Amino acid sequence: MPPMSRLLGLALITAVIAAAPAWAQAPAPLSFVQPLSPSAAMVVQERLREAGVYMGAADGVWGPESQTALDRFQQARGMAVTGSMNLATAQALGVGLPRLLPPPAMPEPAAAAPAPTALSPVAVRNVQNRLRALGFYRAAPDGLWGAGTQAALERFQRGRGLEANGQINPTTAQALGLNPSNLEAPAR
């Protein structure tokens, strides 16, 4: 027969587990990992406006006002306030999942893209390394700007809701985790 302290310990653990709220044991709701594209943000903003929790413009820019409206919507519907779009919230808003996902990746063009001016091989290699780490570039980083690098950068920009122009601008560099003022610096 186990000692009394062991029985009390088991009883205490059982009581703590039984008293834990159901949400503490439930898996987290499925959330979208990437930010909403401007067109998807516009759809969500419009639905939040129809629900009476968003008073701003449906402009596709997801800012603090949009975020607060999403939180209010989730709370008003008795949903977990996750701070992000998830499948349950999309369904409650009546937004189909395909409208929230970015467009499918385009095939890589066969023609070589011109190298951006003023990018050193070290900077190009840094861009390639970041694109590879994020799953957008499959080749070995070689420091040469080619069609594969260009297409990978455009896919990355589309996936992040940025203008898919294939140019390394400060916004794109920052989204990649690179220093916009020094593309040769190691990624943050």
SERO-4910 file (N, C-alpha, C, O; in steps of 0.05 Angstrom, whole numbers):
BEGIN
 pado doro    nc1    nc2    nc3   cac1   cac2   cac3    cc1    cc2    cc3    oc1    oc2    oc3
  Met    A     17    -23      0      0      0      0     18     25      0     37     26     16
  Pro    A     13     45    -18     30     68    -19     27     86      6      6     85     19
  Pro    A     48    101     13     46    118     36     24    139     32     16    146      9
  Met    A     14    150     54     -8    169     54      0    195     38    -17    206     24
  Ser    A     25    204     40     33    228     26     31    224     -4     24    243    -19
  Arg    A     37    200    -13     35    195    -42      6    196    -51      0    206    -72
  Leu    A    -12    185    -35    -41    186    -42    -51    214    -42    -66    222    -60
  Leu    A    -42    230    -23    -50    259    -23    -39    273    -47    -53    290    -59
  Gly    A    -14    267    -54     -2    280    -78    -18    273   -103    -23    290   -120
  Leu    A    -25    247   -107    -40    239   -130    -68    252   -130    -78    260   -151
  Ala    A    -80    254   -107   -106    267   -105   -104    296   -112   -122    307   -125
  Leu    A    -83    310   -104    -79    338   -110    -75    342   -140    -87    360   -151
  Ile    A    -59    326   -152    -54    328   -181    -80    323   -196    -86    337   -215
  Thr    A    -95    303   -188   -121    297   -201   -140    321   -198   -154    327   -217
  Ala    A   -141    333   -174   -158    356   -170   -150    380   -187   -168    393   -198
  Val    A   -124    384   -189   -115    407   -206   -122    403   -235   -131    421   -248
  Ile    A   -118    379   -245   -124    373   -273   -154    375   -277   -163    386   -297
  Ala    A   -170    365   -259   -199    366   -262   -209    395   -260   -229    402   -273
  Ala    A   -196    412   -244   -205    439   -241   -195    458   -263   -204    480   -266
  Ala    A   -176    449   -280   -165    466   -301   -187    472   -321   -204    455   -327
  Pro    A   -188    497   -330   -209    504   -349   -206    489   -375   -184    481   -383
  Ala    A   -228    485   -389   -227    469   -414   -210    482   -435   -196    468   -450
  Trp    A   -209    509   -435   -193    522   -456   -163    517   -452   -148    518   -471
  Ala    A   -155    512   -427   -126    507   -422   -118    480   -434    -94    476   -439
  Gln    A   -137    462   -438   -130    436   -449   -136    434   -478   -126    415   -491
  Ala    A   -151    452   -489   -159    451   -517   -136    461   -535   -121    478   -526
  Pro    A   -133    450   -559   -112    460   -576   -119    488   -586   -142    495   -587
  Ala    A    -98    503   -592   -102    530   -602   -117    529   -628   -112    511   -644
  Pro    A   -135    549   -634   -148    549   -659   -129    554   -682   -108    567   -678
  Leu    A   -135    544   -705   -119    547   -729   -117    577   -736   -138    589   -740
  Ser    A    -94    588   -737    -91    617   -744    -75    618   -770    -59    600   -777
  Phe    A    -79    640   -785    -64    644   -809    -36    654   -801    -34    672   -785
  Val    A    -16    642   -812     11    647   -805     21    673   -817     36    689   -805
  Gln    A     13    679   -841     22    703   -855      1    725   -853    -23    719   -849
  Pro    A     10    750   -855    -10    772   -854    -30    770   -877    -24    758   -898
  Leu    A    -53    782   -873    -73    782   -894    -63    800   -917    -51    821   -912
  Ser    A    -69    792   -941    -62    810   -964    -81    834   -963   -101    833   -949
  Pro    A    -74    856   -976    -92    879   -976   -120    873   -984   -139    883   -973
  Ser    A   -123    856  -1005   -151    849  -1014   -166    833   -993   -190    837   -989
  Ala    A   -152    814   -980   -165    798   -958   -171    816   -934   -192    813   -922
  Ala    A   -153    834   -927   -158    853   -905   -182    870   -911   -198    876   -893
  Met    A   -185    878   -936   -208    895   -944   -234    879   -940   -254    890   -931
  Val    A   -234    854   -948   -258    837   -945   -265    834   -915   -288    837   -907
  Val    A   -245    828   -898   -250    825   -870   -260    851   -858   -278    852   -841
  Gln    A   -247    874   -865   -256    900   -855   -285    905   -862   -300    916   -845
  Glu    A   -292    899   -886   -320    903   -895   -339    887   -878   -360    896   -870
  Arg    A   -332    861   -873   -350    844   -857   -351    854   -828   -372    852   -816
  Leu    A   -328    863   -818   -328    874   -790   -346    899   -789   -359    904   -769
  Arg    A   -345    915   -810   -362    939   -811   -392    931   -811   -408    943   -797
  Glu    A   -398    910   -827   -426    900   -829   -435    890   -802   -459    891   -795
  Ala    A   -416    879   -786   -422    868   -760   -424    890   -739   -432    885   -716
  Gly    A   -418    915   -747   -420    938   -729   -398    942   -709   -401    956   -689
  Val    A   -375    929   -714   -352    931   -695   -329    947   -707   -309    952   -693
  Tyr    A   -331    955   -732   -309    970   -746   -321    994   -759   -340    992   -774
  Met    A   -310   1017   -753   -320   1042   -764   -301   1054   -785   -308   1074   -797
  Gly    A   -278   1043   -788   -258   1054   -807   -264   1047   -836   -285   1035   -842
  Ala    A   -246   1056   -853   -249   1051   -881   -240   1022   -888   -221   1012   -876
  Ala    A   -254   1010   -906   -245    983   -916   -224    988   -937   -229    986   -961
  Asp    A   -200    995   -928   -178   1003   -946   -156    982   -950   -138    986   -965
  Gly    A   -159    959   -936   -140    938   -940   -114    941   -923    -96    925   -925
  Val    A   -113    962   -907    -90    967   -889    -98    957   -861   -116    969   -849
  Trp    A    -85    936   -851    -92    925   -826    -77    939   -804    -53    934   -800
  Gly    A    -90    957   -790    -78    972   -769    -91    967   -742   -107    948   -739
  Pro    A    -85    984   -722    -96    980   -695   -126    980   -694   -138    966   -679
  Glu    A   -139    997   -710   -168    999   -711   -180    973   -721   -200    964   -710
  Ser    A   -168    961   -741   -178    936   -752   -174    914   -731   -191    897   -727
  Gln    A   -151    914   -718   -144    894   -698   -164    895   -675   -174    874   -666
  Thr    A   -170    919   -665   -189    922   -643   -216    912   -651   -230    900   -635
  Ala    A   -224    918   -676   -250    909   -686   -252    879   -687   -272    867   -680
  Leu    A   -230    866   -695   -229    837   -696   -232    825   -668   -247    806   -664
  Asp    A   -217    837   -649   -219    828   -621   -248    831   -611   -258    813   -598
  Arg    A   -260    854   -617   -288    859   -608   -307    839   -620   -325    829   -606
  Phe    A   -303    833   -645   -321    813   -659   -318    786   -646   -338    773   -640
  Gln    A   -293    777   -641   -290    751   -629   -302    751   -601   -315    731   -594
  Gln    A   -298    772   -586   -309    773   -559   -340    773   -559   -353    759   -543
  Ala    A   -352    789   -577   -381    791   -579   -394    764   -587   -416    758   -580
  Arg    A   -379    748   -602   -389    721   -611   -383    699   -591   -389    676   -596
  Gly    A   -370    706   -568   -363    686   -549   -340    668   -558   -337    645   -548
  Met    A   -324    678   -576   -302    663   -586   -277    669   -570   -276    690   -556
  Ala    A   -257    653   -573   -231    659   -561   -220    684   -575   -218    685   -599
  Val    A   -212    704   -560   -200    728   -571   -170    722   -576   -154    724   -558
  Thr    A   -165    714   -601   -138    705   -608   -120    727   -618    -96    724   -619
  Gly    A   -132    749   -627   -116    771   -638   -109    765   -667    -94    781   -679
  Ser    A   -118    743   -679   -112    737   -707   -136    724   -720   -153    713   -706
  Met    A   -136    725   -746   -157    711   -761   -152    681   -758   -129    671   -760
  Asn    A   -173    666   -753   -171    637   -752   -196    627   -766   -213    642   -775
  Leu    A   -197    601   -770   -218    589   -785   -246    595   -773   -264    601   -788
  Ala    A   -248    593   -747   -274    598   -734   -283    627   -739   -307    632   -744
  Thr    A   -265    646   -737   -271    674   -741   -279    679   -770   -298    693   -776
  Ala    A   -264    667   -789   -270    670   -817   -298    660   -823   -314    672   -838
  Gln    A   -305    636   -811   -332    625   -816   -353    643   -803   -374    647   -816
  Ala    A   -348    654   -779   -368    671   -766   -372    697   -782   -394    708   -782
  Leu    A   -351    706   -796   -353    730   -813   -365    723   -840   -373    741   -855
  Gly    A   -368    698   -846   -378    690   -873   -358    694   -895   -366    698   -918
  Val    A   -332    692   -888   -311    696   -908   -300    668   -914   -290    654   -896
  Gly    A   -301    661   -939   -290    635   -947   -259    635   -946   -247    655   -952
  Leu    A   -248    613   -938   -219    611   -935   -204    618   -960   -183    631   -958
  Pro    A   -213    611   -984   -198    619  -1008   -194    649  -1011   -174    658  -1022
  Arg    A   -213    665  -1001   -210    694  -1003   -189    705   -984   -179    728   -988
  Leu    A   -181    690   -964   -161    699   -945   -132    691   -952   -113    702   -942
  Leu    A   -130    671   -969   -104    660   -976    -92    676   -999   -106    686  -1016
  Pro    A    -65    678  -1000    -52    692  -1023    -56    676  -1049    -61    652  -1048
  Pro    A    -53    689  -1072    -55    675  -1097    -33    654  -1099    -12    657  -1087
  Pro    A    -38    632  -1114    -18    612  -1117      7    623  -1129      7    642  -1145
  Ala    A     30    610  -1123     55    619  -1133     56    615  -1163     46    595  -1174
  Met    A     68    634  -1177     70    632  -1206     95    617  -1213    115    617  -1197
  Pro    A     96    603  -1236    120    589  -1244    142    609  -1249    138    631  -1257
  Glu    A    167    600  -1244    190    617  -1248    193    623  -1278    191    605  -1295
  Pro    A    199    648  -1285    203    655  -1313    229    643  -1323    249    640  -1308
  Ala    A    230    637  -1348    254    624  -1360    276    644  -1366    300    638  -1364
  Ala    A    268    669  -1372    288    689  -1380    302    700  -1355    290    702  -1333
  Ala    A    327    706  -1357    343    717  -1335    334    745  -1329    330    761  -1348
  Ala    A    330    751  -1304    322    778  -1296    347    795  -1293    368    786  -1285
  Pro    A    345    821  -1300    368    838  -1296    375    841  -1266    357    843  -1250
  Ala    A    400    841  -1260    408    844  -1232    402    872  -1223    407    892  -1238
  Pro    A    392    875  -1199    387    902  -1188    414    917  -1186    434    905  -1178
  Thr    A    414    941  -1194    439    957  -1193    446    962  -1164    429    964  -1146
  Ala    A    472    963  -1159    484    969  -1133    481    947  -1112    486    953  -1089
  Leu    A    473    923  -1120    473    901  -1100    498    885  -1104    503    874  -1126
  Ser    A    514    883  -1083    538    867  -1084    531    838  -1083    509    830  -1075
  Pro    A    550    821  -1090    546    792  -1087    539    784  -1058    524    766  -1053
  Val    A    551    798  -1039    546    792  -1010    517    799  -1004    503    783   -990
  Ala    A    507    822  -1014    479    830  -1009    460    810  -1023    440    802  -1011
  Val    A    466    803  -1047    449    783  -1062    449    757  -1047    427    744  -1044
  Arg    A    472    748  -1037    473    723  -1022    456    725   -996    442    706   -989
  Asn    A    457    748   -983    440    752   -959    411    750   -966    395    737   -951
  Val    A    403    762   -988    375    761   -996    367    732  -1003    346    722   -994
  Gln    A    385    718  -1017    380    690  -1024    378    672   -999    360    655   -997
  Asn    A    396    677   -980    396    661   -955    369    665   -940    358    646   -930
  Arg    A    360    690   -938    335    695   -924    311    683   -939    294    671   -927
  Leu    A    311    686   -966    289    674   -982    289    644   -979    268    631   -977
  Arg    A    313    632   -977    315    603   -974    306    595   -946    291    575   -944
  Ala    A    314    609   -926    305    603   -898    275    605   -895    264    591   -879
  Leu    A    263    623   -910    234    627   -909    218    609   -928    194    610   -929
  Gly    A    233    592   -943    220    573   -961    212    583   -989    196    570  -1002
  Phe    A    223    605   -997    216    617  -1023    237    611  -1045    231    614  -1068
  Tyr    A    261    604  -1037    283    600  -1055    295    573  -1050    302    566  -1027
  Arg    A    298    557  -1071    307    529  -1067    337    525  -1075    349    506  -1065
  Ala    A    347    541  -1092    375    537  -1101    395    545  -1079    388    557  -1059
  Ala    A    420    537  -1084    441    544  -1065    447    574  -1069    450    583  -1092
  Pro    A    449    589  -1048    456    618  -1051    483    621  -1064    503    610  -1054
  Asp    A    484    636  -1086    509    639  -1101    517    669  -1104    539    674  -1115
  Gly    A    501    687  -1095    508    715  -1097    503    727  -1124    510    750  -1129
  Leu    A    491    712  -1142    485    721  -1169    454    725  -1172    439    707  -1165
  Trp    A    446    748  -1181    418    754  -1184    409    742  -1210    418    750  -1232
  Gly    A    391    723  -1209    380    710  -1233    350    707  -1232    337    719  -1215
  Ala    A    340    693  -1251    310    690  -1254    299    676  -1229    277    683  -1220
  Gly    A    313    657  -1218    303    643  -1194    302    661  -1170    282    660  -1154
  Thr    A    322    678  -1166    322    698  -1144    299    718  -1148    285    724  -1129
  Gln    A    297    727  -1172    276    747  -1178    248    736  -1173    232    749  -1160
  Ala    A    243    711  -1182    217    699  -1178    211    693  -1149    189    697  -1139
  Ala    A    232    684  -1134    229    679  -1106    223    704  -1091    206    704  -1073
  Leu    A    236    726  -1098    230    752  -1084    202    761  -1090    188    771  -1072
  Glu    A    192    758  -1114    165    766  -1121    144    748  -1106    124    759  -1097
  Arg    A    150    722  -1104    132    705  -1088    131    713  -1059    110    714  -1046
  Phe    A    155    719  -1048    156    729  -1020    140    754  -1017    124    756   -998
  Gln    A    143    773  -1035    128    798  -1033     98    794  -1035     83    805  -1019
  Arg    A     89    777  -1053     61    770  -1055     51    758  -1029     29    764  -1019
  Gly    A     66    739  -1018     59    725   -994     57    743   -970     43    736   -951
  Arg    A     71    765   -970     71    784   -948     53    808   -953     52    827   -937
  Gly    A     38    807   -975     20    830   -981     35    855   -990     24    877   -988
  Leu    A     59    852  -1000     75    874  -1010     72    876  -1040     63    857  -1053
  Glu    A     78    899  -1051     78    902  -1080     99    883  -1092    122    885  -1085
  Ala    A     89    865  -1109    107    844  -1120    122    854  -1144    116    847  -1167
  Asn    A    141    872  -1139    156    884  -1161    184    872  -1164    198    880  -1183
  Gly    A    191    854  -1147    218    842  -1149    241    860  -1141    264    854  -1147
  Gln    A    235    883  -1129    255    902  -1122    261    901  -1092    243    897  -1076
  Ile    A    286    904  -1085    293    905  -1057    291    934  -1048    308    951  -1053
  Asn    A    269    940  -1035    265    967  -1023    266    964   -993    266    941   -983
  Pro    A    266    986   -978    268    983   -949    246    966   -936    252    951   -918
  Thr    A    221    967   -946    200    951   -935    205    921   -940    201    905   -921
  Thr    A    213    914   -964    219    886   -970    243    876   -954    242    854   -943
  Ala    A    264    893   -952    288    885   -937    281    880   -908    290    860   -896
  Gln    A    265    897   -897    257    894   -869    240    869   -865    243    855   -845
  Ala    A    221    864   -884    204    840   -882    221    815   -884    214    794   -873
  Leu    A    244    816   -898    262    793   -900    279    790   -875    292    769   -871
  Gly    A    279    810   -858    295    809   -834    323    820   -839    342    814   -823
  Leu    A    326    835   -860    352    847   -866    352    877   -859    331    889   -857
  Asn    A    375    888   -855    378    916   -849    375    932   -875    391    929   -893
  Pro    A    354    948   -877    349    962   -902    372    982   -909    376    988   -933
  Ser    A    387    991   -889    409   1009   -894    435    995   -901    453   1007   -911
  Asn    A    436    969   -896    460    954   -902    453    925   -908    452    908   -889
  Leu    A    448    919   -933    440    892   -941    462    871   -938    457    847   -939
  Glu    A    487    881   -934    509    862   -930    511    853   -901    526    834   -895
  Ala    A    497    866   -883    498    859   -855    484    832   -851    464    827   -865
  Pro    A    492    816   -832    478    790   -826    449    795   -819    443    816   -807
  Ala    A    432    776   -825    403    778   -818    400    779   -788    415    768   -773
  Arg    A    379    794   -780    372    796   -751    359    771   -741    353    769   -718
***
